[in-house]
Amino acid sequence: MKGARRPIELLSSDDRSDVETCVRTYEKLMGSDKVDLVLPPWGSNANFAVAPLANRFGYSFLAPTALSRRLAKMKLPYFFLLLQQPKPMMDALVDMLKAQGARTMAVVYVDDLFGLENYAALKVAVQGSGLSIVEDKSYPLGVGTAFQLYRNVMGPGAEGVLGMGSWNAKSSAAAKAYFDAHVAKFGAQKEPDRWSSGATWAGLEILTAAVARVGLDRKAIRDHVAGNEHTTMLGKIRSSAARTSARRAPWASGRRASSRSSGRRRWRRRRCCRPSRPGSDRSRGRRAGRRKAHALSAGAWAELLASGLVTGGVYALVALGLNLQYGLMRILNIAHGEFLMLGAFVTWQAHAALGVSPLWMLPVSFALLMGLGYLIHRLVFRRLTRESPDLDVFEARALMVCFGLMFLTQNFAQLVWGGDLRGYDFLADPVAIGGARFAANKLLLLALALVFSAALIVVLRLTLLGASATWPARSPAGSPSASSRRSACTSRARR
């Protein structure tokens, strides 16, 4: 850096392809830890969520795995796209398929930003091309790869699976050196992929050169990246407006089902990359289908609504607990979420260390946390009830106690499990319902949230236990009757 060599400490964290986890991790790295440099996350969804955060903190993102026109339209000054975008890639794919004599295709795509935008661009590209999509299937993010769906849709007649690429070992001398170094380190069975790995290395080359030239000043790094042409293994790259564009042609890469070798071929422009004339049938067809292509399928809408219902069901269940505590006991327990965190960590520990199913741990964690809550109530809140002269004082003191419990629980979890994010895979296989596919664990989570919520409502409204429990909360807080009940309860506790 500026002529001097300095050691590098590389910090890594697994976000498990969960956007919320990814955002929290980057917010900690950039906002709390204030690391010198950050590398972008994997995937268009994660980049779409984290890019505005990085822009706010002033960290340059050279994204090698983000493919989205929406990201480009955001025009974030610290965000640079290194991949080809949906339209040119899908246009090249359609041209290549036509050159090979294809007439029909089956499409399987993931229901995230990457899959939806590419599928939309593909539907536009096939308009007037002579190709037709005979079947399309989507699957939700988080259920693993789609190779099982490929096999189900294509059947035994599929020759192989084709993937888009942007480089190969013959692209340049630097690309050959990178390819050989990767194979030497990881073995011939783990060759670098021919798509984002090249853009990843190119991004590191650009970032390394920027730090060597201007140091660790984040604004200076951004200006250097945006204002210069960079020599990389992919060729010359220069920033263009809100995104970085590489001056290179897209490549196609594929793997045949009957062989472990990869074939790489650059398709001749005169055969498959001929631009459409403004008045041609293909151009008119693309314009006619552009609006329709961006509409979500019925299955995608169902999966999107199900995801929202799952999240809403969990929040509703948590809100019921908070409502019960404040409505029945006048305790605004802001540490409620921390106790849920303890239950989650106990379940994770049992599953990770002992292999116990999270379903079996559900009643165990419930019993442990209920016992802990009862102990805290006996030791802390009953004493507050006896010593508080009125309801307002009790609520204020209880709130301060809950603040202390929140900090105590957070630091206990930090001491025992550390600050890294934890997680595990459980029931991650997709379940087909109608024309949509859902992750089995999300469906189970929604079912449990509905069952527990319904059971609690039934107990509170239709049983004697529920009626006696909710009786103190029926009068408005602060009313004479509520104050008298409070005084009576306090007097009985003192006697």
Secondary structure, DSSP 8 states (H G I E B T S, - for coil): -TT------------TT-HHHHHHHHHIIIIIS--S-----SSHHHHHHHHHHHHHHT--EEESS---HHHHHH--TTEEE-S--HHHHHHHHHHHHHHTT--EEEEEEESSHHHHHHHHHHHHHTTTSS-EEEEEEEE-TTS--SHHHHHHHHGGG--EEEEEES--TTS-HHHHHHHHHHHHHH-GGG---SSHHHHHHHHHHHHHHHHHHHTT-HHHHHHHHHHSEEEETTEEEEEETTEEEESS--EEEEEETT-SSEEEE---HHHH-----TTSHHHHHHHHHHHHHTS--HHHHHHHHHHHHHHHHHHHHHHHHHHHHHHHH----TTHHHHHHHHHHHHHHIIIII---HHHHHHHHHHHHHHHHHHHIIIIIHHHHHH-SSHHHHHHHHHHHHHHHHHHHHHHHHHHH-SS------S-SEEEETTEEEEHHHHHHHHHHHHHHHHHHHHHHHSHHHHHHHGGGSS-TTSHHHHHHHHHHHHHHH-
